[in-house]
């Protein structure tokens, strides 16, 4: 989702576009990869030098609640965040270096439909995260 689209989503909900939020949206919109909050903060400071780390954390949590970004959980590491550009995202996460690779080959839909029928649970979305070691870390 592009920064203007994310900005519009905030405005549509009656939320202000502060300098901090605008800087975070710009960073997320221009990043081809998944970012930790500290990296978002570092890049956002180039746009808004006075932006605080707490403002970035608050903005990221707001964007998660609005379904504009999703956290990519990493064991024993900080979460990375990814823009939501598709219905759902799946990730390979390296336990060694923290590399996150997104993939779209989804075969979970059939399992989700079966589980929904069996449990009568309404499944809105899903995300798959697979943990291991990338080729570089396997060395």
ABEGO torsion letter per residue (X at the ends): XBAAAAAAAAAAAGBBBBAAAAAAAAAAAABABBBBAAAAAAAAAAABAABBAAAAAAAAAAAAAAGABBBBBBBGBBBBBBBBABABBBBBBBAAAGBBBBBABBAAAAAAAAAAAAAGBBBABBBBBBBBBBAAAAX
